[in-house]
Amino acid sequence: MSSLFDEINKNRNLFLRFNEIKYSRFQLLMANNAIRRVINAIPILLSINNKKLPGYIEGDVPCGIADFKPDEEAMNLEQSLDGYCVIVGPEPFRKFYKEIEQTFKEAYEFITPKDR
């Protein structure tokens, strides 16, 4: 079973590295600073949970993008939104990831033939 999880982890790391490269190239190819600012604001905008906006969810709910690390420009945008925005790290998502991992383990154990 560990080889399955090792393979999943390896593929995840390869995907994350590939995504970093794509992001860097995308940033280099955007010639217009105004467009770059709008595109880079999307993660901040996804982190807004305000009663005045559509899609508001009552209570303390995880929002935003896991492991998002804002750059200086994003931090300036967050400050200009005056508290409407909360940048989150991985914490709200850890429980979710653990639940998914447990579900996969249980499914694997269910479909794997038992030793006779």
DADA-V862014 format. One record per residue. RES is the residue in one small letter. SS is DSSP state (H for helix, E for strand, C for the rest). PSI is psi in degrees with one decimal (* if undefined). Layout:
RES:SS:PSI + RES:SS:PSI
//
This chain:
m:C:-33.3 + s:H:-30.6 + s:H:-33.7 + l:H:-46.5 + f:H:-34.1 + d:H:-42.9 + e:H:-42.7 + i:H:-44.0 + n:H:-41.5 + k:H:-46.0 + n:H:-38.1 + r:H:-45.8 + n:H:-40.2 + l:H:-42.1 + f:H:-45.0 + l:H:-40.8 + r:H:-44.3 + f:H:-41.8 + n:H:-39.1 + e:H:-43.0 + i:H:-45.0 + k:H:-43.0 + y:H:-45.1 + s:H:-44.5 + r:H:-40.9 + f:H:-43.5 + q:H:-39.1 + l:H:-32.2 + l:H:-16.4 + m:C:108.2 + a:C:-30.1 + n:C:120.5 + n:H:-34.3 + a:H:-42.6 + i:H:-42.2 + r:H:-42.7 + r:H:-40.6 + v:H:-47.4 + i:H:-43.6 + n:H:-14.4 + a:H:-13.6 + i:H:-46.2 + p:H:-36.7 + i:H:-45.0 + l:H:-31.0 + l:C:-12.8 + s:C:2.0 + i:E:128.5 + n:C:87.2 + n:C:140.1 + k:C:-26.7 + k:C:-7.1 + l:C:149.3 + p:C:146.2 + g:C:6.0 + y:C:138.4 + i:C:127.6 + e:C:144.0 + g:C:-175.4 + d:C:92.4 + v:C:147.2 + p:C:135.7 + c:C:168.5 + g:C:-159.9 + i:C:126.3 + a:C:138.3 + d:C:18.4 + f:C:127.5 + k:C:102.7 + p:C:145.4 + d:C:-179.0 + e:H:-39.6 + e:H:-41.7 + a:H:-38.1 + m:H:-39.0 + n:H:-40.6 + l:H:-42.7 + e:H:-43.9 + q:H:-34.9 + s:H:-20.2 + l:C:-2.6 + d:C:56.3 + g:C:-2.2 + y:C:-10.6 + c:E:138.4 + v:C:119.9 + i:C:125.0 + v:C:155.5 + g:C:-150.6 + p:C:-14.6 + e:H:-50.1 + p:H:-18.2 + f:H:-13.2 + r:H:-44.6 + k:H:-42.5 + f:H:-46.0 + y:H:-41.0 + k:H:-41.1 + e:H:-41.1 + i:H:-44.2 + e:H:-44.0 + q:H:-40.8 + t:H:-43.3 + f:H:-40.3 + k:H:-45.0 + e:H:-41.4 + a:H:-41.7 + y:H:-44.5 + e:H:-34.4 + f:H:-41.3 + i:H:-12.5 + t:C:127.8 + p:C:140.4 + k:C:149.8 + d:C:137.7 + r:C:*
//
